[in-house]
């Protein structure tokens, strides 16, 4: 998988391969294990992960209420990586505050993912880069609610 800018197919293949290795009880890398942990929190995606031949090229339409499971799981990975290195500064504290508030790590990640998705959407809409300050402000506001 490309390190910083994987293609859609590379991301999907990573999730399919990690899931397959887990089911076959093969050794996983640290990143694969993290991905499998996320997949196990989302049993609603297991049928997708079990059928790569069907879902590798599947299009998803959020405007029709469809959730792209690969995007969703990728956002989980992004948030967890950010928490692990506390970047943006304070996200680790915010995450633990949200986890305590919701009593669930996955739900805390979902709250942070809302901020990340909004930040990405705004960047795409304006054609600019990611606004790290707006993202950090959103994270801080969610943790303080």
N, C-alpha and C positions, 0 to 999 in steps of 0.2 A: 504494500500500500504506500502511495506517495506520502511523504512525511507531513507536508503542510497544505497541500492542495490536491487531495485525492479526487478522482473522477467519481461520478455517481455510481458507476459500475464497480469501481474499486471499493467504495464504502459498502455497498451491498454485498459484494463477495466476502469482505472481511466479516460481516455479521453472519452470513451463511456458513462460512468456514469455521468460525468460532463456535457456532451452535452445533455444527456437525461433529467437531472435535470433542465438545463437551458430551454429547450424546454417546459418542464412541469411547468415552472415558480416556481420551488421549491427553497428553500433557499440553497445558495452555501457557502462553506467555502471560506476563502481568497484564498487558492491555487486553488480551483475549479474555482473561478471567474477569476483568472489570466489565467488559462488554457482556459476558455471560451472566454476571450478577444483575446487570440491568435487564437483560432478556428475561431472567427468571422473575423479576418484579413485574413483568408485563406478559402474563400468560395469554392475553388477547392477541399477541403477535406470534405465538408459537406455530399456528397453522401457516403463516407466511414463511417463517424460518424453515419449516419442514418441506417447503415446496419451491426451491430456488428456480426451477425450470418455469414455474408459473409467475413468480413475482420479481425476477431479475429486471424485467423491462416494464413492470406495472407502472402506469401513470397514476398520480394521486391529484385530486382536485379539492383543495381546501375550501374553495368557494362553494363547493357542494357538500361541505361538512366531512370530507374525507381526511383522515389523519394519515400522513406518510410515516409508517413505523420506523423507517430507516432514518429519517430526519429527526424523529422524536428521540430515538436511541442515541443518535449522534449528539444531540443537544445535551442529553444526560452526560455523555462522555466529556463534552466540552466543559460543562459546569463542574464536574468532579475534578477535572484537571486544573481548572482555575482555583478551586478550593484547595487542592493539594499544594499549590504554590502561592496561595493567597494573592492572586492577581486577578482583578484589580485589588489593591490593598483594602482589607476589611471584609472581603467576600467570605473568608473562612469564619470570621466571627458572625457575620450575617447568616451564613448557612447553619451554624450551630444554634443560633437564636431561633431561626425558623424551624429547625428540627425539634427543638424543645417545645416551641409553641404548638406545632402540629402533631408532635409525638410520632413522627414518621419521616425517615430520611428521604424516601422517594417523594413524598409530598413537598418537603423542603426544596428538593431539586426542581420539582415542577414550578414552584414559585419563582425560583431564580431563572428557570428556563423561559418563563414569560418575559422577564426583563431582557434576556439575551435575544429572544425571537423578535421582540419589539425593536431592539437596537439594530438587528440585522435588516429588518423590514424597512426601517427609516433610512438606513444606508442605501439600500436598493432603490427606494423611492426617490431619494434625492440624487443618487448617482455619486455620492461621496463615500468617504471612509466611515468606519465604525466610530461612533462618538463615545469614547471611553468614559468621559465625564457623565454623560447622560445615563450610560449603563450603570456606573457606580452609584449615581443618585437614585436610580430606580431600585437597585439592590438595597441601598440604605433605607429607602422609604418602605419597602416591603418588610424589611427586618424590624422596623420601628412601629409598624401598624399594630 
